[in-house]
Each structure stands twice: as structure tokens, then as C-alpha cells.
Amino acid sequence: MRGGLVFLAFTDRGFALAQRLAEALGGSAARCGRPDSLGEWTKRHFAQGAGLVYVGAVGIAVRAIAPYMGKKWEDPAVVAVDECANFAVALLSGHLGGANDLARAIGRACGAKPVITTATDGNGLFPIDQWARRQGLRVENPRAIRAVSARLLAGGTVRLGCPWPIQGETPPGVELTAGPPAEALVTVKNAAGDALLLVPNTLVLGVGCRRGTSRAALEAALEQFLARSGLLASAVCGVASIDLKAEEPGLLAFCRSHGWPLSTRSAEELAKVPGTFTSSPFVRQVTGVDNVCERSAAAVSGGPVLARKFTAQGVTLAAAGKPLSLTWDWGQQERDERKG
């Protein structure tokens, strides 16, 4: 859940259950009207992207969230559980927000029966958006989810292109391929066509720059680098450089603006990174190592360089990918529990 779990009860009995669930699942519990009204509480937490759990009547919960509902890929998870803990109803953002999983977790915590109404779950089919969330994959173009789910619901086969191995048994209705053509792709690169893009957050951006390089120059170089390489910004998980740049103001501001941590290595450490890199005598003279961007990306990621040295605006950029481990976990355990 993006902003953590929050529980709101409408009665004293419901508040006791809300506290119990907050203790079991993590989060905070509140009693409606103490001090926030239903509308005030909902407005604040809906905007924060929290997972919202209403302990009380479904109708009250629906009326509360109705003014704030937007795009399915932006809405938070919303679940309603009755104060007697009979049912936990996933109301909003079942797959991408995790409301279905949250309803199941509530069921395990208090004995409530999870009520899941999403079509793929109801038909026992592969919910690709839920699988993506469980695997830590960002859905780059969420409007494409509908076409993939519709294909499965119509009895068709969805081809999933993925260059990484996926452990476990491929679900029914899914055909695993090495890449396009496919209806869905696990990728760090943009792709032409209508395929659903599922993006792992595994790229480390290696950066080399002159002293005093501005954030604006770094942003301009990044834009050109991404356009040239085809890499997606959403795949970047961090920035790497030489330790000489650890306190570089422009670089630090650039990292903060994207929410990317900056990791640095010494020239000695970079020189020991195995592999073939783009060598520069000038860079060696200035920094003590023949390459900063490629070597630092490889050193921090622990994986191969996927985009070689690119120079623009006095900045050098490269990207390397962290190892990625995927499984076919998409709710098999929950399905087995329901069958049992």
C-alpha cells in the first residue's frame, strides 16, 4: 500500500475490530467523528494513497469514496468489513491497488469471508495486473490491461514476452515468449504497438559530470539518453557515480527530484569492476579510473551494462540492470484455500 493502512469505524463495536485489524496488519485505527468526520477522514487518506478499510456498512463506504474516485490505476485500495467480521468486501482497486489481497489478509486476521468480484478472479483466470504488483513491476500503460484481461476472459491466449526466467508453472491462458510479438511485455525499454508494458525497477543510472554541473544539464542529458537508448525512466531505481561526486549539488538535486538514491564508489573500487568498458584517458587523468558512468552503474547494480556511455551537456550516462527474480505468484494459494 502506497501510504500504509488506515481503518475507520462507524460504531464503538466496529472500532474494537478496527483496532484489532490495525494491530494484526499494521496501520492506524480511528472512530468516525473523533475528531474527523467521515468526509474529512476519507478526503485526507484517499489523497495520500493509503489503503482504506471501513469497518461498517458497505453503502456508507461507497458514498464516502464516490467523490474522490478517479482512474483505476491511481485509486487506493478500499475494503469494507462489517463490524461482526462476517465479510471483507474489496470495493476499489482490487488488483493494482491490492484491495483483493487486503480483503484476503483481513479474512485471515479476523475470520471474515473475502468478497472478490473482479472478473478474472471470479473465473479463476490469470490477473496480470495483480501478478505485476506482486512481482514489483510497474504497469507503464494501464489502459492496456483491459485488452489483455478481455482476451483471457474470451478464452484466448495471452503471449507474455519476458527476457528473464520466471520460476514456477506458467498459468493457463498464458504463453511465455522471449519477446515481441506479444500482448504483454516485461521490459525496461519502450516498445511500439499496443502491448501492455510491465516494468521492473532495476536500472542503475551511471553518471559522470564536471564539477558544478547543474540539475538542468543533467535533466536535459537524461532526456536525450532515454530517447536514444529507449530505456524507460520508470525502470530506474537509483544513480551511481564516483565518490568525487558524492557532494555535487547539481547531482544531488537531480537525484532528489526523481526520488533516486545516489550510491558512489572510489576510483579503486571502480577499476576492479569486471567487464569491458568505454575507456577515456582524459577521465582516467581527472578521476583515477578510465570510465565513471559504465563502471559505477555496473558496480552498484551487480549486473550487466545495458546502455553504453552517452555524452550530452557535458554529462556522461550509462545504465546497468540489477538481477531480477520473478515467479508465477499471482494468488495460487488463495485459490487453493477457496477450493478447500
Sequence and secondary structure as in RCSB ss.txt:
>XXXX:A:sequence
MRGGLVFLAFTDRGFALAQRLAEALGGSAARCGRPDSLGEWTKRHFAQGAGLVYVGAVGIAVRAIAPYMGKKWED
PAVVAVDECANFAVALLSGHLGGANDLARAIGRACGAKPVITTATDGNGLFPIDQWARRQGLRVENPRAIRAVSA
RLLAGGTVRLGCPWPIQGETPPGVELTAGPPAEALVTVKNAAGDALLLVPNTLVLGVGCRRGTSRAALEAALEQF
LARSGLLASAVCGVASIDLKAEEPGLLAFCRSHGWPLSTRSAEELAKVPGTFTSSPFVRQVTGVDNVCERSAAAV
SGGPVLARKFTAQGVTLAAAGKPLSLTWDWGQQERDERKG
>XXXX:A:secstr
  S EEEEESSHHHHHHHHHHHHHH SEEEETTBSS HHHHHHHHHHTT EEEEES HHHHHHHHGGG   TTTS
  EEEE TTSSEEEEEE SSSS HHHHHHHHHHHH  EEE   HHHHTT   HHHHHHHTTEEES GGGHHHHHH
HHHTT  EEEE SS EES   TTEEEESSSS SEEE SB  SSS EEEEES EEEEEEE TT  HHHHHHHHHHH
HHHH B GGGEEEEEEEGGGTT HHHHHHHHHHT  EEEE HHHHHT  S     HHHHHHHSSS SHHHHHHHH
HSS EEEEEEEETTEEEEEEE    EE  SSHHHHHHHH 
